[in-house]
Amino acid sequence: MRTAGTHLFPMMDRVIFGRPAAQALMEEVERLNKRRVFLMVSNTLNSKTNEIEKVRAALGERFAGLFDQIPQHTSRQGAARAARAAVDVEADLIVAIGGGSVVDASKIMLICMEHKIFEPKGLDGFEIKIGPDRVPQRPTYRPPSVRMIAIPSTLSGGEYNAGCLVTDTDRKLKQTFFHPLMMPIAIILDPELALHAPETLWLGSGTRAMDHAIEALCAKNGSPLVDASVLRGVALMTRMLPQSRINPIDVAIRAQCQIASWLCAFGLQARVPMGASHAIGHVLGGTCGVAHYLCTPVMMPGILQYNEPATEEAQKELAIALGRPGGRASDAFRQFVAELGLPTSLKEVDVTEGQFDLIAQTTMKEEMFIHTNPRTVSKWEQVRDILKLAA
């Protein structure tokens, strides 16, 4: 049990759950007195379902525009193009409807809109960098004056924090950006909308939510509130995610998975630093093209194994939450993702040992969370050792 520390609260008004997105959004728009609402949406949701049209119809004259061309891994180019479109229509509220890439793009475009950044290179200097003392250096700049609302269609949970990942495609590098006011002012959880997520994306994003929980639980500077919430989230996700695979059109089960994701993300809300799983996962995505929602299944068992000497008590609690008390948390998580039919090794996502040195060196140079891992990682060779555990 943690006996000292600080718990931080996010710049967020509310989470609305179990409600139709269009209805809940309109109530929020009226509460915030917004007149020019710009939608950032998943191309699939826009082109293959009527979910976005429901939202447009509900907004009526307050609908200002729409952008649905954000690629996986959120490129600088896509965010800059979307920002220009939003500025051109004088948007006063951004609404993200979709998965993590759409949510992250909506966050960074708030900065692009504020600073009139309409070309990819304009974001240089806004990213978090690693200083010579391995301490993250967050730049100071004028905060965004436009806020956003998130309506997620997957379970990853990135909407519950004020940071985002954006890929510099020229360098094949994911970078972290952060400002407290990039936090969504409201999050709307609509289980009907979540029915449209493809199975592998849905299941993989559920494990990504659990990643947030596990890294917060094992972190050196969490809080009792975070620990209690994320353990409850892991336990709920452990029960409900397999059920959603068996009953993919059960709305009540989808709703429970969304609540599990919310609980798992409590560490993100409180700005508890993540660890090696996030650091390495960012590089796997930006440099190797691995889907974000597959990074946790392949990396987390090895991460837990590496961190076990420094996180023994937390991992005992984690094993209980995973439904396997008395066992090793690494084995419990590996078995859980295998039973979901997800990959459990790097080779299954086409990452070879020949890439390990590049991944390890990039992680140590570019990723702040490798330096907040609960077991110290001071050399790139140690990152390579973790990768070997996931090979």
N, C-alpha and C positions, 0 to 999 in steps of 0.2 A: 504493500500500500504506500502510495506517495504521501509524504508528510510536509512538503514545502514546494512552493512554485507559484506560478501565475496563470490564470485562465483568461484568454482573450475572447471577446465577443465580436462577431462580424458586423460589417456595415450592411445589414440586411433587415428588412422590416418583417417578413413573414414567409412561411412555407404553407401553401394551400394544397391539401391532398384529397384524393378521392373525388375530384370534381371535374366536369367537362371543361376542357381547356378554353374553348371560346367564351363560355359564360363567365368563368373565373377571370379571364384576361380582361373582359370588358368591365367588370367590376373594379379591377385594379386601375385600368386606364381612367375611369371616372374618379376613383379615389385620388389619383395623382394629378388629375386635371390635365391630361395630355391630349394634344390635338393632331399631331402628325406622327403616326406610329409606323415604323419601318420594320418589316419582317425579314429576319435572316432564317432561312429554312433549309431543311434537307431536300435535295433534288428529288429523291425517291418519294418522300411524303408529298411533295408538290405535284409530281408528275403521275404518280400511281395510286394515290388515295384522294379522298375529298376532305381530308383533315384541314389542310391549309385554306381551302375555300370556305370551310365553316368559320374559320377565324376572320377571314376577309369580310365575309358577310356580316358577322357580328360587329366588326369595327365600323362598317359603313363609311361615312365621310371622313372618319379619323384614319382610315387606311391611307398611308402616304406612298408606299412602294414595297418592293420585294426583291430579294436576291437569293438565288438558289444554286450558286456555282462554287461552293466551298469544297475543295478536295479533302480527302483523308490527310491527316497530319497538319491541316491548317497552314497553308502557305502565306508568306508575306504578300505575294501578288494578289491572292484572293481577298485578303483582308483590306488591302489598299483600294482595290476596285469597289468593294462593297461600301467602304467609307465615302468614297466620292459620290456614289449613287445616293447614299443617305443624306449627305450634305446638300446635294443638288435639290432634294425635295424638302429641305429644312426640317428633317426629322427631329422630334423632341423626345422620342423614346424608341429604343431598340428592343425587339422581342425575338429571342432565339428559340426556334422550334426544331428539335432534332437531336443528334448525338453530340459527342464531345467535341468534334471538329467544328461544328456550327456554333456551339457555345463558346469555345475558345476564340473563334473568329469574331464573334460579337463583342467579346471583352476587349480585344486589342483594337477593334475598329473604333471604340470609344476614344482611345488615345489618338488614333489617326484622325478622327473627326475634329477633336479639340485642337490639334496641332497642324491641321491641313496637310497630312501625310498621305499622298496619293501615289507614291512610287515606293517600291520595296526598300530601297536603300535609305529612305527617310526614317526608318525605324532604328537605324544604327545609333547607338548611344542610349536607347531606352531600355535595353535588355539588362538583366542582372548579370554581373560578371564576378568571377572569382578573383579576389585580391591575392597579393603575394603571401599573406598570412592565412590563406584558405578561408577567409571570411567573405561571405557574399557581399558585394557592393551594389546597393540599389540606388539608381540615379534619382535625382530630385527634378521634378518637372511640374508644370501646371496641371492640376487634376482635371479629369473629364467633367464637363458640365451636363452632359447627357448620360442617363443611366439606362440599365437594361433589365428585362425580365427574362427568365429562362423557363422553358417548357421542355424538359428532356424527354427523349423517346427511348433512351437506353438507361443502363444502371450504373455507369462508371462513377458518377457523382462529382465530376469536375466542376459542376455549377455551384457547388457549395464552398467555393473559395474565391479569393480575389486575384489569383494568379492565372496565367494561361501559358500554353506552349504554342509557339509559332515556328514553322520551319523556314529557314533560309535555304531555299532550294539550290542556290548557286554553290553553297558550301556543304549541302546535304547535312545540315545541322539544326537540331531543334534547340530553341532558345526559350528561356523563361522570362516572362514579363509580369510585373506586379504593381498594382496600386489598390489601396483599400476601397476606392470607389469603382473599381472594376467588378466588385462583388455585385451580383444581381440584387436589385432592391426587393424582388420577390421571386419565388420559385413555385411553379404550378405543376403538380403531379397528377396527370390524367391517365389512369390505367387503360382506358379505351385506346388512347393514342399509342400506348406501349405495345398493343397487340400487333402493330405493323413491323416491329423489329424482327429481322431474320433470326433464326434459332441460334446460330453460332455467335452472332454479334450480341444477342441478348444474354446468353450464358457467359460468354467471355467478359462482357461488361459487368456482369454480376461478380465475377472473380476480381475484376479491377476495383470495384467498390470494397471488396474484402481486403485488397491490398492496402487501401487507405487506412482501413481499420487496424490491420496487423502492424503496419509501420508506426502508427500512432501509439498503439499499445506497447510496442517495444522501444519507443523513443525515450531518451533520457529525461526529457522535460515536458511530459504530458501533464495531465491533471486527473484527479479522481472522477470528475464529471465525464471527461473524455473516455477514460478507461471503462467506466460502467456502460456508457452509450455504445462504444464500438464492440464490446463483448456481446451485448444484446444484439447488435446488428449482425455480427458474424453468426451467432446462433440462429437468428431468424433466417438469414440468407442460406445457411446450411440446410435448413428444413425446406424452405420455399422454392429455391432455385431448381432442385431436381423435380419438384412437383410441377413447376411451370414447363419443364421439358415434357413431362408426361401429359399435361393438360394445357397445351399452348393457347387455347382460346378462353381459358378461365380468367375472367376479369378480376375476380376477388384475389386470386393467387398473384396476378400481376401487381395488384395494389399492395399486397404484402411485401413483394420484392422491392417495390419502390420505397416503402417505409424502411426496409432493411438497408437499402442504399443510403438513405438519409441518416440513419443511425451510424452506419459505417463511416460516414463522412464527417463525423463530429470533430475529429482531429484536424481535418482541413479547415473547418469553420474557425477553430481556435488557433490556427496557424502553428500547429505542432509540426516541426520539421520532419519531413519524410526521410527515407534512408536509401540504401543501395538498390532496392528494387525499383524505385522511381528513377534514380540516377541512371542505372543501366538500361531500364526500359525506354527512357527518352532517347538514348543513343541507338538502341535497337530499331526504334521507329524512324528517327531522322536520318540515320546513316545506312541502315540495312533494310529499311522499308517494311519491317514487321508491323502488322496491324497492332494498334495500341491495346486492343482488348485480348490479344493473345500473349502479351508480354508477361502478365502475371502467372498464367498457368505454367509457362515454361521456366520462369525465373524464381518464383517464390519458394518452392521447396529447397532449392540450393541456398537461397538467401537465409532462410530459417536455419538450415544446417550450419552455415558459416557463423551466424549470429548467436547460436545456442549458448556458447560459453558466457556471453554477456547479457543474455536475456532469459535465463533459465526459468525464473518464476513467471514471467509474462507468458512464456511458451507453454507452461503447464496450464495456465488459465485458458490459453488459446486452444489447446487440445481438447479441453472440456467443452468449449463453445463449438468446436468442430464435431462434437459428438463422439470423441474417442479419448475419454479420460484415461490417464495412465500411460498413453503412448506418446511418441515423439510428434510434435506439431508438424514437422517437415513431412513425415510419413502420412499423417492425417490429411494434410492439404493435398499432397500428391495423389492420394487415393480419391479424394473428393473430386478433383478436376478430371481425373481419369474416368470416373463413373459418369461424368457429364459428357464424355466423348471429346474432350478438348486435348490439344497436344500437351505433352509433359516434358519435352526436351527441345533444345535449340535446333537440333537437326531436323525436327518435324516442321519447323518454320523456316527451313533453308538457310540457317546460319551455321557456318562451318568453323572448325578450329583455326583455319587459316585466317579468319577475320578477327580472332580473339584479341590479338595485340592492338589492332586499330581501335576496336571497341573499348578496350581497357584504357588506352592512352587518351582517347577522346573523353571518356568518362571522367578521368582524373583532372583533365584540363578544363573542361567546360561545365561539369555538372556540380552544382552546389550541394545537392543532397548526398553525394558520396562522402562529403566531409561531416555530415551529421548522422551517419550510420551509427547505431548503438555500439557496434564493435569497430574499433578504429581501423580505417583503411587509409594508409599513408603512402602506398606505392601502387603504381599501375599493375605490377605483378600480382598484387593481392586481388585486384579486380579480375584478372585472368584466372586466378584460382577459383573465384566464385563462378565464373563462366564454365569452368571445367566441371563443376558440380552439377551444372545444368545441361551439359553436352548431350 
